[in-house]
Amino acid sequence: MAERAAIVTGGSSGIGLAISRALAEDGYAVTISARRPDKLEQAAATLTADGLDVTPMPANVASEDEVKALIAAHEERCGRLDVLVNNAGVGIGSAIDEVDTKKMDMQLDVNLRSYVIAMRDAMPLLRKAGAEHGKALIVNTASIAGKGGQGWLAVYSATKAGVIGLSQATQMEVGSAGIQVTALCPAFVDTPMTEWVQGQVKPEEMIQPEDLAETVRLLLRTSRYCLIPEIVFTRPGDPSAFAT
Ligand SMILES: NC(=O)c1ccc[n+]([C@@H]2O[C@H](COP(=O)([O-])OP(=O)(O)OC[C@H]3O[C@@H](n4cnc5c(N)ncnc54)[C@H](OP(=O)(O)O)[C@@H]3O)[C@@H](O)[C@H]2O)c1
């Protein structure tokens, strides 16, 4: 059995897939989760083909029951949880005058509500790991849109600002239990989520998913008394860097 274990939501693609690979390469048994089983199986297969200890577990994180089932399945397989990466997310642009209630609810459920539920239900396992080695870690993928609200992305921005606040508040509660919480706040990352913007910014000139994965490695290698509450990622020369 692996000495360390992790769950990554939104692990079938983009940022979550890169973080899953980095954790598995570093010896973690990783449960990767996403909504669409086929895409998830395919992603897991690319990692296991490289000899990595990765198990797919489909879950729609908008469902409380499915989040619970994900954590239970991970516990059943690994018996421990050292790193929880809440990363599943959706961004739906709209003018504030035209916000569609269903799309708003979906963003609130996936981007914010699911992070609360997963942290709550994973906390007993994280507390055990924190008591054991003092460096259990929760990584919550927020966005630069959570640092400064972006027009035509009001709901998305609000969910991501919520993730930053949620991360800070949780850290206040669990820091003394050897659990750290970090919010990642990237600008454009080259993933399927930013395909719509490729006409304006070339994919190869965006932040890469592996950049975020490397920072998760950094978070795990710093000492237990060094907390990094958030990391902001911007592109060189991007004025939004100073809006934070
Ligand atoms: N790319 C960027 O520029 C950027 C910038 C800032 C923040 N972010 C954040 O980074 C995170 C990852 O995004 P990404 O860029 O890597 O996008 P991505 O490649 O589209 O990946 C999104 C992941 O979330 C999963 N997902 C979506 N809805 C879900 C649901 N209801 N239940 C479970 N899983 C769900 C997707 O799988 P399924 O579709 O199969 O469900 C996929 O695995 C998101 O939270 C996003 O808001 C991205």
The ligand as an SDF file (V2000), in Angstrom:
LIG
                    3D

 48 52  0  0  0  0  0  0  0  0999 V2000
   -7.8380   27.0470  -17.5490 N   0  0  0  0  0  0  0  0  0  0  0  0
   -7.7860   28.2230  -16.9560 C   0  0  0  0  0  0  0  0  0  0  0  0
   -7.3990   29.2430  -17.5570 O   0  0  0  0  0  0  0  0  0  0  0  0
   -8.1840   28.3670  -15.5120 C   0  0  0  0  0  0  0  0  0  0  0  0
   -7.8810   29.5860  -14.8770 C   0  0  0  0  0  0  0  0  0  0  0  0
   -8.2460   29.7350  -13.5400 C   0  0  0  0  0  0  0  0  0  0  0  0
   -8.8600   28.7150  -12.8630 C   0  0  0  0  0  0  0  0  0  0  0  0
   -9.1530   27.5420  -13.5030 N   0  0  0  0  0  0  0  0  0  0  0  0
   -9.8090   26.4920  -12.7320 C   0  0  0  0  0  0  0  0  0  0  0  0
   -9.0560   25.3190  -12.8170 O   0  0  0  0  0  0  0  0  0  0  0  0
   -9.8890   24.1820  -12.5710 C   0  0  0  0  0  0  0  0  0  0  0  0
   -9.6020   23.1340  -13.6410 C   0  0  0  0  0  0  0  0  0  0  0  0
   -9.9420   23.6630  -14.9000 O   0  0  0  0  0  0  0  0  0  0  0  0
   -9.1420   23.3170  -16.2420 P   0  0  0  0  0  0  0  0  0  0  0  0
   -8.7140   24.5880  -16.8200 O   0  0  0  0  0  0  0  0  0  0  0  0
   -8.1670   22.2440  -15.9940 O   0  0  0  0  0  0  0  0  0  0  0  0
  -10.3880   22.8440  -17.1250 O   0  0  0  0  0  0  0  0  0  0  0  0
  -10.7560   21.4660  -17.8470 P   0  0  0  0  0  0  0  0  0  0  0  0
   -9.5790   20.9460  -18.5790 O   0  0  0  0  0  0  0  0  0  0  0  0
  -12.0150   21.7700  -18.5680 O   0  0  0  0  0  0  0  0  0  0  0  0
  -11.0390   20.4740  -16.6240 O   0  0  0  0  0  0  0  0  0  0  0  0
  -12.1800   20.5920  -15.8230 C   0  0  0  0  0  0  0  0  0  0  0  0
  -12.3110   19.3080  -15.0310 C   0  0  0  0  0  0  0  0  0  0  0  0
  -13.4140   19.4320  -14.1410 O   0  0  0  0  0  0  0  0  0  0  0  0
  -14.2860   18.3100  -14.3620 C   0  0  0  0  0  0  0  0  0  0  0  0
  -15.6650   18.6770  -14.0460 N   0  0  0  0  0  0  0  0  0  0  0  0
  -16.4240   19.6560  -14.5890 C   0  0  0  0  0  0  0  0  0  0  0  0
  -17.6510   19.6290  -14.0560 N   0  0  0  0  0  0  0  0  0  0  0  0
  -17.6670   18.6160  -13.1440 C   0  0  0  0  0  0  0  0  0  0  0  0
  -18.6480   18.0810  -12.2750 C   0  0  0  0  0  0  0  0  0  0  0  0
  -19.8980   18.5610  -12.2270 N   0  0  0  0  0  0  0  0  0  0  0  0
  -18.3190   17.0390  -11.4870 N   0  0  0  0  0  0  0  0  0  0  0  0
  -17.0640   16.5170  -11.5290 C   0  0  0  0  0  0  0  0  0  0  0  0
  -16.1090   16.9730  -12.3340 N   0  0  0  0  0  0  0  0  0  0  0  0
  -16.4040   18.0110  -13.1390 C   0  0  0  0  0  0  0  0  0  0  0  0
  -14.0890   17.9500  -15.8250 C   0  0  0  0  0  0  0  0  0  0  0  0
  -14.4810   16.6210  -16.1590 O   0  0  0  0  0  0  0  0  0  0  0  0
  -15.9300   16.3310  -16.8080 P   0  0  0  0  0  0  0  0  0  0  0  0
  -16.1370   17.3800  -17.8450 O   0  0  0  0  0  0  0  0  0  0  0  0
  -15.9000   14.9470  -17.3130 O   0  0  0  0  0  0  0  0  0  0  0  0
  -16.8370   16.4480  -15.6810 O   0  0  0  0  0  0  0  0  0  0  0  0
  -12.5660   18.0990  -15.9230 C   0  0  0  0  0  0  0  0  0  0  0  0
  -11.9270   16.9700  -15.3830 O   0  0  0  0  0  0  0  0  0  0  0  0
  -11.3180   24.7280  -12.5690 C   0  0  0  0  0  0  0  0  0  0  0  0
  -11.7630   24.8650  -11.2400 O   0  0  0  0  0  0  0  0  0  0  0  0
  -11.1880   26.0880  -13.2220 C   0  0  0  0  0  0  0  0  0  0  0  0
  -12.2010   26.9790  -12.8090 O   0  0  0  0  0  0  0  0  0  0  0  0
   -8.8180   27.3460  -14.8160 C   0  0  0  0  0  0  0  0  0  0  0  0
  1  2  1  0
  2  3  2  0
  2  4  1  0
  4  5  1  0
  4 48  2  0
  5  6  2  0
  6  7  1  0
  7  8  2  0
  8  9  1  0
  8 48  1  0
  9 10  1  0
  9 46  1  0
 10 11  1  0
 11 12  1  0
 11 44  1  0
 12 13  1  0
 13 14  1  0
 14 15  2  0
 14 16  1  0
 14 17  1  0
 17 18  1  0
 18 19  2  0
 18 20  1  0
 18 21  1  0
 21 22  1  0
 22 23  1  0
 23 24  1  0
 23 42  1  0
 24 25  1  0
 25 26  1  0
 25 36  1  0
 26 27  1  0
 26 35  1  0
 27 28  2  0
 28 29  1  0
 29 30  1  0
 29 35  2  0
 30 31  1  0
 30 32  2  0
 32 33  1  0
 33 34  2  0
 34 35  1  0
 36 37  1  0
 36 42  1  0
 37 38  1  0
 38 39  2  0
 38 40  1  0
 38 41  1  0
 42 43  1  0
 44 45  1  0
 44 46  1  0
 46 47  1  0
M  CHG  2   8   1  16  -1
M  END
$$$$
